[in-house]
């Protein structure tokens, strides 16, 4: 079980949270074509390694959080509010879209 350190409530069990998706995916511009919106909605990568994610603390403070989680070890590097820019894990650089790229 994951233990997620909520910045508002302290460390809590994973069952208090709901996974909400990839935090590195950016919505296309309003004038984007249908193919770009379809890719935004349906195409997702399945990364091995560090991943920037959205989590909702449904049984606690009811805040949307973002966190860096390793998809293999489930280690959590950083957790913050939706507005914060989290520090990247060692050996990772952010791509132009905000996602992770291993170095």
HELIX and SHEET records of a PDB file:
HELIX    1   1 UNK A   14  UNK A   16  5                                   3    
HELIX    2   2 UNK A   34  UNK A   42  1                                   9    
SHEET    1   A 2 UNK A   3  UNK A   6  0                                        
SHEET    2   A 2 UNK A  10  UNK A  13 -1                                        
SHEET    1   B 4 UNK A  18  UNK A  22  0                                        
SHEET    2   B 4 UNK A  50  UNK A  56 -1                                        
SHEET    3   B 4 UNK A  64  UNK A  70 -1                                        
SHEET    4   B 4 UNK A  76  UNK A  81 -1                                        
SHEET    1   C 2 UNK A  92  UNK A  94  0                                        
SHEET    2   C 2 UNK A 100  UNK A 102 -1                                        
END                                                                             
